[in-house]
């Protein structure tokens, strides 16, 4: 009996990329046939506004190993990955993008590492960010450094969502049904033995990236809130430090008045101190508010996604 590898493809406005992606997968299918392994495709249409769903349906009509899940609206890539994992029925599961920035030629070596070398998953990471804006690359590197300092969950610098995993690891990920998802952290949290493959950055085959700098910034905050409580500790310690500073200056002013009779300083310095301390307070309240908002969304128990159509 042949094994099946399910390839989960989150897709948002990827009508231009999908035909190229499908042709690349067809070439890989030929390589896997000698090993009696089938490659099935599970496209997840994340509420696309272009013809992504129509393109996928056309592929599904001519290829029985193509399946799709279509959302009622755009729920985000994290929800699309989760939905794809839920609908993947293969012995092994792969997550990869439709823009061919995740080279399909790596599939065979990823499968061999899991099948023959005893790994539970094979993940990929970019060793260069050639083609990206310098400022975006800089902040990306800073994010990974920060995350690995403040979180006990390891997140590899340059890690992609492109990963092949066993059914056991896939089921472990599906047990984590949190609403605010950060898959890169989830991969590390569930554990399992992982091999890393490195490659240089590959440009999109067609279309434009859907990740603006602002969206990436919001996504990074999602990761920090999901896998670290250090910001809460920073807010607490900031409050304690300012209490000590305030107590010190109160004593200093009283002693100076008693010993030297100096009048207190004027209102400009006082106003600056009040504004500064007020800003710190608002920052700490903001940190607490971020964690509270995430908790609020989790307690609602809303579905991670809503499926409008599948086949």
PyMOL commands that set and color helices and strands:
alter all, ss='L'
color gray80, all
select helices_A, chain A and resi 15-33+52-62+77-87+104-116+134-150+167-174+183-190+213-227+230-260+267-300
alter helices_A, ss='H'
color red, helices_A
select strands_A, chain A and resi 3-11+37-45+66-71+92-95+121-126+159-166+194-199+307-310
alter strands_A, ss='S'
color yellow, strands_A
deselect
rebuild
show_as cartoon
